[in-house]
């Protein structure tokens, strides 16, 4: 393929990054530029590249030997594996520049004078020194009646408002970022949000709907969850907590000031707050503190077809879907008398009209709410399970512990941000050096 020396930044989003021998390094997630307070064209410092392990690293632009239609090729396979951290003076193109508001003073585009415009892309061009510069800006006026307006391309020197100070002002749009997050797993969105400057992070959080935000929050470290929920209005925070899994909501409330947590519990729907309050009564490192109060619970008269329909729920994790619990009425936790469990594999082998009461595993021991984390871990190892019932002294099912909850507590508290890298076809170099090679 033919390398190019002029490209629009948005075309690089998600593009494959290859080493000199064609080995895959990762994908482009952002570009780093420096913007001065004058009208001097910004220089591209480098790329933010996401490795296969989801870690985001910095690759200096001078290590890029070619930008082709389908991939970015590096001149060397040696890149620093240090996690990318934005430095003063550095600006993220996708994270900060796109969707910002500007005005233009181009005499040839007099019809745009005095109109608020939105940045939709940047044109990058390689100069004789091999540096890449931002030369032009693609802008568009605000949508009217849901329709996109015409895009115009303006020289950088005619753009007003793309300064570090202007980019720090609140109220910037997030349409581009939300488009990039569409269809992405919550963990990927959480990683991306965590890498954004604080101002942009809050703008994205405010733009996400409650259900999506709840899924994303659950993938962030609890300290970050507490910080973001603390920035929300009380009613919005309560709505997001209602959308979270009860055990995750309880963990988050446990990170907050007691008075704030009490206020949020009071604003939540009574049914949701009751489940969370029950979980808060248990120590976080016991089965009662680890469990979710919303596993798959069935009555003995449920058919196999009905049971399978329940475990097909896309909101269930694979671990929770692996086991259904059979109880006497009522079937909401804390339930009536716990009878036993039915394994998903057994459900798949039985006729659809059969009743689950005829295939119950009544011999599998259950966990007590005060069972320690070590006891829960041994339980999973001993019985080769990824989900386990938590039953009280009166044989009521209180909830279920899944293996992902156990791993969350066994791993270091900051595991989401300090994951170790496996062996890669790259060698670690010096730390992130900005635009220097």
C-alpha positions as a printed Julia matrix, in Angstrom:
437×3 Matrix{Float64}:
   0.0     0.0    0.0
   1.07    3.61  -0.59
   2.0     5.7    2.45
   0.39    9.13   2.7
   1.75   12.43   3.99
  -1.64   14.04   4.58
  -4.5    12.51   6.54
  -7.54   13.46   8.59
  -7.14   12.55  12.25
 -10.51   10.82  12.62
  -9.49    8.26   9.98
  -6.78    7.03  12.34
  -9.23    6.13  15.11
  -9.02    2.4   15.77
  -6.44    1.9   13.02
  -4.08   -1.05  13.4
  -0.5    -0.24  14.49
   2.18   -2.56  13.08
   5.84   -3.1   13.85
   8.48   -3.02  11.1
   8.02   -6.73  10.4
   4.24   -6.47  10.2
   3.62   -7.67  13.77
   0.55   -6.21  15.44
   1.31   -3.75  18.23
  -2.19   -2.44  18.96
  -4.67    0.16  17.72
  -4.72    3.96  17.62
  -6.98    5.4   20.31
  -5.95    9.06  20.2
  -3.39   11.57  18.94
  -1.35   13.89  21.13
  -0.61   17.44  19.89
   0.67   20.65  21.43
  -1.35   23.84  21.03
   0.23   27.22  21.67
  -1.61   30.4   22.57
  -0.76   31.94  19.2
  -1.91   30.77  15.8
   1.14   28.67  15.11
   0.24   25.29  13.65
   0.28   22.57  16.35
   2.8    19.79  16.08
   1.71   16.16  16.42
   3.68   14.65  19.3
   2.58   11.05  18.96
  -0.1     8.42  19.13
  -1.93    6.88  22.07
  -1.9     3.17  21.2
  -4.0     0.55  22.96
  -2.21   -2.78  23.28
  -4.0    -6.12  23.16
  -3.98   -6.08  26.98
  -5.98   -2.78  26.93
  -3.04   -0.81  28.31
  -2.64    2.52  26.54
   0.89    3.64  25.75
   2.51    6.6   24.01
   4.32    6.17  20.68
   6.29    9.24  19.47
   5.28   10.36  15.99
   8.9    10.17  14.83
   8.7     6.39  15.3
   5.96    6.26  12.66
   7.49    5.34   9.34
   4.28    5.19   7.29
   0.57    5.93   7.55
  -1.31    3.76   5.08
  -5.04    3.48   4.39
  -5.44    0.49   6.73
  -2.53    0.65   9.18
   0.13    2.74  10.85
   3.61    1.21  10.58
   6.39    1.93  13.08
  10.08    2.14  12.27
  10.88   -0.06  15.28
   9.17   -2.7   17.38
  10.74   -1.23  20.51
   8.18    0.91  22.32
   7.82    1.95  25.92
   5.23   -0.14  27.76
   4.75    2.55  30.39
   1.09    3.51  30.67
   0.3     6.77  28.87
  -0.12    9.77  31.14
  -0.98   13.13  29.64
   1.56   15.85  30.42
   1.11   19.63  30.76
   0.94   21.24  27.34
  -0.29   18.05  25.66
  -3.75   17.93  24.12
  -5.74   14.86  23.02
  -7.3    15.25  19.58
 -10.21   12.85  20.06
 -10.59   13.38  23.79
 -10.37   17.17  23.88
 -10.34   18.91  20.49
 -13.17   17.28  18.55
 -16.63   18.66  19.42
 -15.08   21.89  20.77
 -16.67   25.2   19.77
 -14.79   27.69  17.62
 -15.25   30.62  15.27
 -13.42   31.39  12.04
 -12.21   34.6   10.4
 -11.44   33.32   6.91
 -12.23   36.08   4.36
 -13.12   33.43   1.8
 -15.8    32.01   4.13
 -17.58   35.21   5.05
 -20.86   33.34   5.64
 -19.29   31.67   8.68
 -18.21   34.89  10.35
 -19.63   35.31  13.84
 -21.21   31.82  13.88
 -20.49   29.23  16.56
 -19.01   26.15  14.89
 -18.06   22.67  16.06
 -14.74   21.0   15.28
 -15.32   17.65  13.59
 -11.81   16.77  12.39
  -8.21   17.94  11.98
  -6.09   17.66   8.85
  -2.54   16.46   9.53
   0.34   16.97   7.11
   3.93   15.74   7.16
   6.48   18.48   6.45
  10.05   18.25   5.16
  11.49   17.83   8.65
   9.4    14.6    8.97
   7.25   16.29  11.63
   3.49   16.04  11.34
   1.61   19.32  11.75
  -2.06   20.25  12.12
  -2.68   22.39   9.06
  -6.46   22.62   8.67
  -9.62   22.23  10.74
 -12.91   20.72   9.58
 -15.85   22.52  11.17
 -19.62   22.33  11.02
 -22.37   24.54  12.4
 -24.76   23.08  14.96
 -27.37   20.65  13.69
 -30.72   22.06  12.73
 -33.9    20.01  13.1
 -31.8    16.86  13.54
 -30.03   17.29  10.18
 -26.29   17.59   9.72
 -25.07   20.88   8.31
 -22.39   21.28   5.64
 -18.8    20.71   6.71
 -16.19   23.34   5.86
 -12.39   23.03   6.0
 -10.52   26.07   7.31
  -6.83   26.81   7.63
  -5.58   26.6   11.21
  -4.56   30.27  11.2
  -8.2    31.28  10.65
  -9.62   29.34  13.61
 -10.44   31.19  16.82
 -10.94   29.29  20.08
  -8.61   26.31  19.87
  -6.41   27.31  22.78
  -5.58   25.47  26.03
  -7.7    27.99  27.95
 -10.71   27.58  25.65
 -10.49   23.79  25.77
 -10.68   23.92  29.57
 -14.07   25.67  29.53
 -17.11   23.51  30.47
 -20.0    22.65  28.2
 -18.11   21.02  25.34
 -19.99   18.44  23.3
 -19.15   14.72  23.43
 -20.84   13.42  20.26
 -17.59   12.07  18.8
 -16.59   10.23  21.97
 -20.05    8.71  22.4
 -19.93    7.51  18.8
 -16.58    5.84  19.47
 -17.98    4.15  22.59
 -21.01    2.74  20.75
 -20.95   -1.06  20.89
 -17.83   -1.16  23.07
 -17.71   -3.29  26.19
 -18.14   -1.35  29.46
 -14.57   -2.19  30.51
 -13.22   -0.6   27.3
 -15.32    2.54  27.82
 -14.21    2.7   31.46
 -10.55    2.54  30.41
 -11.08    5.33  27.88
 -12.94    7.56  30.32
 -10.26    7.11  32.96
  -7.63    8.38  30.51
  -9.53   11.62  29.81
  -8.82   14.91  31.58
 -11.17   15.46  34.53
 -13.25   18.1   32.74
 -13.92   15.84  29.74
 -14.54   12.85  31.99
 -17.42   14.61  33.7
 -18.88   15.8   30.4
 -18.94   12.23  29.08
 -20.41   10.9   32.33
 -23.17   13.51  32.2
 -24.0    12.54  28.6
 -24.27    8.76  29.15
 -27.69    7.36  29.98
 -28.17    5.84  33.45
 -28.0     2.2   32.35
 -24.85    2.64  30.29
 -23.19    4.73  32.98
 -24.01    2.11  35.62
 -22.32   -0.59  33.52
 -19.25    1.6   32.99
 -18.96    2.67  36.64
 -18.85   -0.97  37.73
 -15.65   -1.4   35.7
 -13.84    1.53  37.34
 -11.82    1.4   40.57
 -14.07    2.15  43.54
 -12.2     5.38  44.29
 -12.99    6.63  40.76
 -16.6     5.5   41.14
 -16.93    7.48  44.37
 -15.38   10.57  42.79
 -17.73   10.51  39.79
 -20.87    9.75  41.78
 -19.89   12.56  44.14
 -20.01   15.04  41.25
 -23.58   14.12  40.31
 -26.77   15.68  41.54
 -28.42   13.54  44.19
 -31.35   12.42  42.02
 -29.05   11.43  39.11
 -26.7     9.58  41.46
 -29.64    7.66  42.97
 -30.91    6.71  39.5
 -27.47    5.38  38.51
 -27.17    3.39  41.74
 -30.56    1.8   41.02
 -29.27    0.7   37.6
 -26.13   -0.89  39.07
 -25.95   -4.48  40.31
 -26.93   -4.43  44.01
 -23.54   -5.72  45.18
 -21.66   -3.11  43.14
 -23.97   -0.36  44.4
 -23.35   -1.51  47.97
 -19.57   -1.48  47.42
 -19.77    2.04  45.99
 -21.92    3.35  48.84
 -19.41    1.87  51.25
 -16.77    4.18  49.71
 -18.85    7.31  50.33
 -19.27    9.45  53.39
 -21.91    7.86  55.63
 -24.18   10.9   55.46
 -24.0    11.04  51.64
 -24.64    7.3   51.39
 -27.69    7.61  53.64
 -29.12   10.43  51.51
 -28.65    8.42  48.31
 -30.26    5.32  49.82
 -33.26    7.42  50.8
 -33.62    8.75  47.24
 -33.43    5.31  45.62
 -36.5     3.26  44.77
 -37.47    1.4   47.99
 -37.18   -2.01  46.34
 -33.66   -1.27  45.11
 -32.5     0.43  48.28
 -33.78   -2.44  50.42
 -31.63   -4.95  48.53
 -28.58   -2.71  48.79
 -29.18   -2.04  52.5
 -29.25   -5.78  53.21
 -25.88   -6.19  51.51
 -24.4    -3.3   53.49
 -25.14   -5.19  56.7
 -22.43   -7.73  55.86
 -18.68   -7.3   55.98
 -17.36   -6.72  52.42
 -14.93   -9.68  52.68
 -17.61  -12.26  53.52
 -20.0   -14.19  51.31
 -22.8   -11.84  52.39
 -20.77   -8.82  51.32
 -19.62  -10.4   48.05
 -22.96  -11.76  46.89
 -25.51  -10.29  44.55
 -29.11  -10.36  45.74
 -30.42  -10.88  42.21
 -29.38  -14.35  40.94
 -31.59  -16.65  38.85
 -34.28  -17.89  41.25
 -36.99  -20.36  40.18
 -39.97  -22.05  41.73
 -40.11  -25.89  41.65
 -42.91  -25.78  39.06
 -40.77  -23.94  36.5
 -40.23  -25.76  33.21
 -36.86  -26.24  31.57
 -37.95  -23.93  28.73
 -38.83  -21.19  31.21
 -35.58  -21.68  33.1
 -33.51  -21.4   29.92
 -35.37  -18.24  28.98
 -34.32  -16.77  32.34
 -30.63  -17.61  31.92
 -30.63  -16.14  28.4
 -31.02  -12.69  29.96
 -28.2   -10.63  28.35
 -27.77   -8.68  31.59
 -26.65  -11.83  33.41
 -22.95  -12.57  33.61
 -21.9   -16.02  32.37
 -21.09  -16.97  35.97
 -24.55  -16.11  37.3
 -26.18  -17.81  34.32
 -24.39  -21.08  35.1
 -26.6   -21.92  38.09
 -30.31  -21.48  38.85
 -31.61  -21.72  42.42
 -34.9   -23.44  43.24
 -36.89  -22.17  46.23
 -40.34  -22.17  47.76
 -42.37  -18.99  47.36
 -41.53  -16.13  47.54
 -38.83  -16.21  44.88
 -37.38  -12.76  45.54
 -34.45  -12.65  47.98
 -34.58  -13.38  50.83
 -36.66  -16.21  49.44
 -38.79  -18.94  50.89
 -37.1   -22.2   51.8
 -34.1   -23.02  49.63
 -34.49  -26.43  47.94
 -31.36  -26.72  45.8
 -29.82  -25.66  42.52
 -29.97  -26.67  38.87
 -26.89  -26.54  36.67
 -27.14  -24.96  33.24
 -25.58  -28.05  31.63
 -28.36  -30.2   33.09
 -31.03  -27.82  31.75
 -29.54  -28.13  28.28
 -29.86  -31.92  28.37
 -33.52  -32.14  29.46
 -36.77  -31.86  27.46
 -38.22  -28.31  27.44
 -41.46  -29.37  29.17
 -39.72  -31.06  32.12
 -39.93  -29.41  35.54
 -36.78  -28.21  37.29
 -37.96  -29.93  40.47
 -36.91  -33.25  38.91
 -33.3   -32.27  38.31
 -32.33  -30.41  41.49
 -28.85  -30.85  42.94
 -29.8   -30.97  46.62
 -26.45  -32.31  47.81
 -24.34  -29.27  46.92
 -23.45  -27.4   50.13
 -24.23  -23.7   50.37
 -22.29  -20.78  51.79
 -23.3   -18.9   54.92
 -23.47  -15.1   54.8
 -20.53  -14.78  57.22
 -18.32  -17.26  55.33
 -14.89  -15.68  54.9
 -13.3   -14.82  51.58
 -10.85  -17.69  52.06
 -13.74  -20.1   52.69
 -15.54  -18.89  49.55
 -12.37  -19.35  47.5
 -11.9   -22.91  48.79
 -15.57  -23.63  48.03
 -15.18  -22.7   44.36
 -11.98  -24.72  44.07
 -13.46  -27.77  45.82
 -16.68  -27.94  43.79
 -15.41  -26.62  40.42
 -18.07  -23.88  40.34
 -18.22  -20.26  39.23
 -21.39  -19.43  41.2
 -22.55  -20.42  44.68
 -25.7   -19.97  46.83
 -25.66  -17.99  50.07
 -28.24  -19.35  52.53
 -29.04  -18.21  56.09
 -29.74  -20.32  59.19
 -33.46  -20.48  58.37
 -32.75  -21.89  54.88
 -33.65  -18.7   53.01
 -31.64  -17.96  49.86
 -30.07  -14.52  50.37
 -28.16  -14.3   47.12
 -25.29  -15.8   45.16
 -21.55  -15.22  44.97
 -19.92  -15.43  41.53
 -16.27  -16.04  40.82
 -15.76  -12.55  39.36
 -16.76  -11.03  42.71
 -14.2   -13.23  44.44
 -11.45  -12.29  42.01
 -12.27   -8.61  42.5
 -11.46   -8.97  46.19
  -8.48  -11.32  45.82
  -6.64   -9.06  43.4
  -4.9    -5.88  44.63
  -7.37   -3.03  45.08
  -5.79   -1.12  42.17
  -5.63   -4.07  39.76
  -7.77   -2.26  37.18
  -5.1     0.41  36.7
  -1.87   -1.51  37.3
  -2.41   -4.72  35.35
   0.91   -6.42  34.57
   1.76   -6.96  30.94
   2.43  -10.42  29.48
   5.47  -10.97  27.26
   5.08   -8.88  24.11
   7.06   -8.73  20.83
   8.4    -5.37  22.01
  11.07   -4.26  24.42
  10.58   -1.62  27.07
  12.42    1.6   26.39
  12.71    4.82  28.33
   9.64    6.57  29.68
   7.16    8.57  27.56
   9.26   11.3   25.96
   6.61   13.54  24.43
   7.39   14.24  20.78
  11.05   13.24  20.98
  12.23   10.0   19.43
